[in-house]
Amino acid sequence: MIQTIEAVIDENGKVHLLESVNLPEARRALVTILDEEPVSEVSETALLSEQALAEDWNRPEEDEAWSHLQQVP
Protein backbone atom coordinates (compact mmCIF):
# COMPACT_ATOMS: atom_id res chain seq x y z
CA MET A 1 0.00 0.00 0.00
CA ILE A 2 1.32 3.44 -0.94
CA GLN A 3 1.13 6.08 1.80
CA THR A 4 1.85 9.79 1.73
CA ILE A 5 3.38 11.16 4.93
CA GLU A 6 4.15 14.84 5.51
CA ALA A 7 7.69 15.56 6.64
CA VAL A 8 10.09 18.45 7.14
CA ILE A 9 13.71 18.37 6.01
CA ASP A 10 15.98 20.52 8.14
CA GLU A 11 18.91 22.57 6.88
CA ASN A 12 21.23 19.58 7.52
CA GLY A 13 19.13 17.30 5.31
CA LYS A 14 17.63 15.29 8.16
CA VAL A 15 14.05 14.17 7.45
CA HIS A 16 11.53 14.58 10.29
CA LEU A 17 8.23 12.78 9.76
CA LEU A 18 5.23 14.69 11.14
CA GLU A 19 3.41 11.48 12.10
CA SER A 20 4.48 8.02 13.12
CA VAL A 21 4.75 5.23 10.57
CA ASN A 22 4.47 1.54 11.41
CA LEU A 23 5.71 -0.84 8.74
CA PRO A 24 6.06 -4.62 8.85
CA GLU A 25 9.56 -4.35 7.32
CA ALA A 26 11.82 -1.85 5.57
CA ARG A 27 10.35 -0.11 2.52
CA ARG A 28 11.63 2.18 -0.21
CA ALA A 29 10.49 5.80 -0.15
CA LEU A 30 10.54 8.74 -2.53
CA VAL A 31 11.09 12.26 -1.21
CA THR A 32 9.69 15.30 -3.01
CA ILE A 33 11.15 18.59 -1.83
CA LEU A 34 8.65 21.44 -2.10
CA ASP A 35 9.75 25.02 -2.67
CA GLU A 36 7.96 26.39 0.40
CA GLU A 37 8.50 26.84 4.11
CA PRO A 38 6.99 24.28 6.51
CA VAL A 39 3.56 25.26 7.82
CA SER A 40 3.20 25.94 11.50
CA GLU A 41 1.48 23.28 13.57
CA VAL A 42 -1.37 25.64 14.46
CA SER A 43 -3.55 26.92 11.64
CA GLU A 44 -3.33 30.69 11.31
CA THR A 45 -6.96 30.74 10.19
CA ALA A 46 -7.99 29.02 13.42
CA LEU A 47 -6.02 31.51 15.50
CA LEU A 48 -7.43 34.51 13.65
CA SER A 49 -11.03 33.29 13.94
CA GLU A 50 -10.81 32.23 17.60
CA GLN A 51 -12.10 35.52 19.03
CA ALA A 52 -15.03 35.79 16.61
CA LEU A 53 -16.04 32.17 17.24
CA ALA A 54 -15.74 32.62 21.01
CA GLU A 55 -18.17 35.53 20.89
CA ASP A 56 -20.69 33.36 19.06
CA TRP A 57 -20.14 30.14 21.02
CA ASN A 58 -19.93 31.64 24.52
CA ARG A 59 -23.59 32.65 24.70
CA PRO A 60 -26.31 31.27 26.98
CA GLU A 61 -28.30 30.17 23.92
CA GLU A 62 -25.44 27.97 22.78
CA ASP A 63 -25.01 26.45 26.24
CA GLU A 64 -28.71 25.60 26.31
CA ALA A 65 -28.68 24.15 22.79
CA TRP A 66 -25.84 21.73 23.64
CA SER A 67 -26.70 21.02 27.29
CA HIS A 68 -28.19 17.60 26.45
CA LEU A 69 -24.67 16.41 25.56
CA GLN A 70 -23.39 17.25 29.04
CA GLN A 71 -26.04 15.32 30.95
CA VAL A 72 -24.71 12.45 33.07
CA PRO A 73 -26.96 9.35 33.36
N, CA, C and O of each residue as an XYZ file, in Angstrom:
292
protein
N       0.846     -1.180      0.000
C       0.000      0.000      0.000
C       0.890      1.241      0.000
O       1.847      1.332      0.769
N       0.564      2.189     -0.867
C       1.318      3.441     -0.942
C       0.708      4.427      0.036
O      -0.511      4.598      0.081
N       1.564      5.079      0.825
C       1.132      6.079      1.798
C       1.860      7.383      1.518
O       2.999      7.379      1.051
N       1.209      8.482      1.800
C       1.848      9.785      1.729
C       1.930     10.325      3.146
O       0.915     10.425      3.835
N       3.123     10.671      3.581
C       3.375     11.163      4.931
C       4.042     12.531      4.816
O       5.019     12.681      4.083
N       3.526     13.527      5.529
C       4.149     14.844      5.507
C       5.400     14.822      6.374
O       5.426     14.196      7.433
N       6.424     15.508      5.915
C       7.692     15.561      6.638
C       8.324     16.927      6.438
O       7.935     17.684      5.550
N       9.296     17.227      7.270
C      10.088     18.450      7.137
C      11.543     18.024      7.055
O      11.991     17.160      7.808
N      12.274     18.634      6.138
C      13.708     18.367      6.010
C      14.441     19.581      6.538
O      14.259     20.691      6.039
N      15.277     19.370      7.559
C      15.982     20.518      8.143
C      17.160     20.931      7.264
O      17.462     20.290      6.257
N      17.815     22.012      7.667
C      18.915     22.567      6.876
C      20.103     21.614      6.741
O      20.952     21.802      5.870
N      20.166     20.586      7.607
C      21.234     19.583      7.520
C      20.834     18.369      6.685
O      21.616     17.431      6.529
N      19.599     18.391      6.142
C      19.131     17.302      5.306
C      18.462     16.164      6.060
O      18.110     15.143      5.470
N      18.287     16.340      7.367
C      17.633     15.292      8.156
C      16.125     15.381      7.966
O      15.541     16.460      8.064
N      15.495     14.233      7.692
C      14.055     14.166      7.454
C      13.341     13.907      8.776
O      13.690     12.977      9.504
N      12.345     14.728      9.082
C      11.532     14.578     10.290
C      10.093     14.312      9.861
O       9.428     15.203      9.331
N       9.613     13.098     10.085
C       8.231     12.776      9.759
C       7.303     13.469     10.758
O       7.613     13.537     11.947
N       6.165     13.983     10.280
C       5.230     14.694     11.143
C       4.182     13.769     11.749
O       3.301     14.227     12.477
N       4.267     12.485     11.460
C       3.412     11.481     12.098
C       4.179     10.168     12.125
O       5.121      9.966     11.359
N       3.768      9.291     13.010
C       4.482      8.019     13.122
C       4.072      7.079     11.994
O       2.960      7.155     11.472
N       4.984      6.205     11.636
C       4.748      5.229     10.573
C       5.121      3.852     11.115
O       6.223      3.650     11.625
N       4.197      2.919     11.000
C       4.467      1.541     11.414
C       4.449      0.650     10.186
O       3.426      0.529      9.512
N       5.576      0.030      9.897
C       5.706     -0.836      8.736
C       6.127     -2.227      9.175
O       6.857     -2.362     10.157
N       5.685     -3.264      8.475
C       6.063     -4.621      8.851
C       7.536     -4.920      8.586
O       8.122     -5.791      9.228
N       8.131     -4.196      7.636
C       9.555     -4.351      7.324
C      10.008     -3.116      6.555
O       9.189     -2.255      6.234
N      11.273     -3.021      6.260
C      11.820     -1.853      5.567
C      11.159     -1.682      4.201
O      10.837     -2.661      3.529
N      10.964     -0.448      3.809
C      10.348     -0.115      2.522
C      11.144      1.000      1.855
O      11.828      1.776      2.522
N      11.047      1.069      0.535
C      11.627      2.181     -0.212
C      10.730      3.396     -0.035
O       9.546      3.254      0.270
N      11.279      4.578     -0.221
C      10.491      5.804     -0.150
C      11.023      6.791     -1.173
O      12.206      6.771     -1.515
N      10.158      7.638     -1.649
C      10.540      8.735     -2.529
C      10.317     10.033     -1.764
O       9.323     10.163     -1.050
N      11.214     10.983     -1.899
C      11.087     12.257     -1.209
C      10.958     13.355     -2.256
O      11.799     13.486     -3.146
N       9.892     14.143     -2.136
C       9.691     15.296     -3.008
C       9.919     16.541     -2.175
O       9.246     16.745     -1.165
N      10.852     17.367     -2.583
C      11.147     18.588     -1.835
C      10.357     19.730     -2.453
O      10.530     20.057     -3.627
N       9.489     20.333     -1.649
C       8.648     21.439     -2.100
C       9.373     22.761     -1.898
O      10.168     22.905     -0.970
N       9.101     23.713     -2.759
C       9.746     25.020     -2.674
C       8.915     25.964     -1.805
O       8.458     27.012     -2.262
N       8.728     25.569     -0.537
C       7.964     26.390      0.404
C       8.402     26.069      1.825
O       8.934     24.995      2.106
N       8.166     27.015      2.701
C       8.497     26.845      4.113
C       7.524     25.860      4.747
O       6.389     25.745      4.285
N       7.935     25.147      5.791
C       6.987     24.282      6.506
C       5.878     25.113      7.138
O       6.111     26.238      7.581
N       4.675     24.556      7.176
C       3.565     25.256      7.819
C       3.666     25.067      9.320
O       4.169     24.053      9.804
N       3.177     26.070     10.054
C       3.199     25.942     11.501
C       2.185     24.884     11.915
O       1.266     24.568     11.160
N       2.353     24.338     13.116
C       1.477     23.275     13.574
C       0.079     23.777     13.897
O      -0.866     22.990     13.914
N      -0.071     25.067     14.153
C      -1.375     25.643     14.459
C      -1.820     26.460     13.252
O      -1.073     27.303     12.756
N      -3.013     26.213     12.791
C      -3.552     26.925     11.641
C      -3.717     28.407     11.958
O      -4.329     28.768     12.963
N      -3.175     29.254     11.106
C      -3.331     30.694     11.310
C      -4.795     31.096     11.207
O      -5.243     31.993     11.921
N      -5.540     30.443     10.327
C      -6.964     30.737     10.187
C      -7.692     30.466     11.490
O      -8.545     31.252     11.904
N      -7.360     29.354     12.141
C      -7.995     29.022     13.419
C      -7.661     30.070     14.475
O      -8.531     30.487     15.240
N      -6.416     30.489     14.515
C      -6.021     31.506     15.497
C      -6.724     32.832     15.244
O      -7.175     33.488     16.184
N      -6.819     33.228     13.980
C      -7.435     34.509     13.653
C      -8.942     34.505     13.881
O      -9.522     35.553     14.164
N      -9.582     33.349     13.762
C     -11.032     33.289     13.938
C     -11.446     32.950     15.368
O     -12.638     32.957     15.676
N     -10.496     32.658     16.239
C     -10.813     32.227     17.601
C     -11.679     33.244     18.345
O     -12.662     32.857     18.976
N     -11.345     34.508     18.289
C     -12.098     35.523     19.025
C     -13.532     35.650     18.497
O     -14.479     35.725     19.280
N     -13.688     35.675     17.187
C     -15.028     35.795     16.608
C     -15.885     34.576     16.956
O     -17.067     34.715     17.270
N     -15.291     33.386     16.899
C     -16.037     32.174     17.243
C     -16.388     32.149     18.723
O     -17.477     31.710     19.091
N     -15.489     32.609     19.569
C     -15.738     32.615     21.011
C     -16.930     33.505     21.339
O     -17.746     33.165     22.195
N     -17.031     34.645     20.659
C     -18.171     35.535     20.891
C     -19.484     34.837     20.551
O     -20.483     35.010     21.248
N     -19.477     34.051     19.482
C     -20.693     33.358     19.063
C     -20.977     32.144     19.940
O     -22.126     31.901     20.309
N     -19.953     31.392     20.271
C     -20.143     30.143     21.019
C     -20.366     30.358     22.512
O     -21.045     29.552     23.149
N     -19.823     31.400     23.073
C     -19.926     31.636     24.517
C     -21.159     32.474     24.854
O     -21.062     33.522     25.492
N     -22.313     31.990     24.414
C     -23.588     32.652     24.696
C     -24.490     31.669     25.427
O     -24.374     30.461     25.224
N     -25.382     32.162     26.270
C     -26.306     31.273     26.981
C     -27.145     30.405     26.034
O     -27.464     29.263     26.363
N     -27.501     30.939     24.871
C     -28.301     30.173     23.915
C     -27.542     28.936     23.426
O     -28.126     27.867     23.247
N     -26.255     29.094     23.217
C     -25.436     27.966     22.783
C     -25.313     26.923     23.887
O     -25.412     25.723     23.629
N     -25.097     27.384     25.117
C     -25.015     26.446     26.244
C     -26.290     25.633     26.361
O     -26.249     24.424     26.590
N     -27.424     26.302     26.204
C     -28.707     25.603     26.307
C     -28.886     24.612     25.150
O     -29.369     23.499     25.358
N     -28.505     25.005     23.959
C     -28.678     24.149     22.786
C     -27.876     22.857     22.893
O     -28.304     21.823     22.380
N     -26.721     22.899     23.549
C     -25.841     21.727     23.643
C     -25.857     21.073     25.021
O     -25.093     20.139     25.264
N     -26.695     21.534     25.908
C     -26.705     21.024     27.286
C     -27.042     19.543     27.366
O     -26.588     18.861     28.285
N     -27.830     19.027     26.420
C     -28.192     17.603     26.448
C     -26.962     16.699     26.285
O     -26.999     15.537     26.688
N     -25.888     17.213     25.708
C     -24.673     16.412     25.556
C     -23.849     16.343     26.833
O     -22.958     15.501     26.946
N     -24.131     17.211     27.792
C     -23.390     17.249     29.037
C     -24.099     16.503     30.163
O     -23.557     16.398     31.263
N     -25.275     15.995     29.915
C     -26.042     15.315     30.953
C     -25.402     13.971     31.301
O     -25.032     13.198     30.417
N     -25.281     13.712     32.580
C     -24.709     12.449     33.074
C     -25.862     11.540     33.474
O     -26.759     11.969     34.199
N     -25.853     10.262     33.004
C     -26.963      9.351     33.363
C     -27.012      9.011     34.828
O     -27.888      8.262     35.259
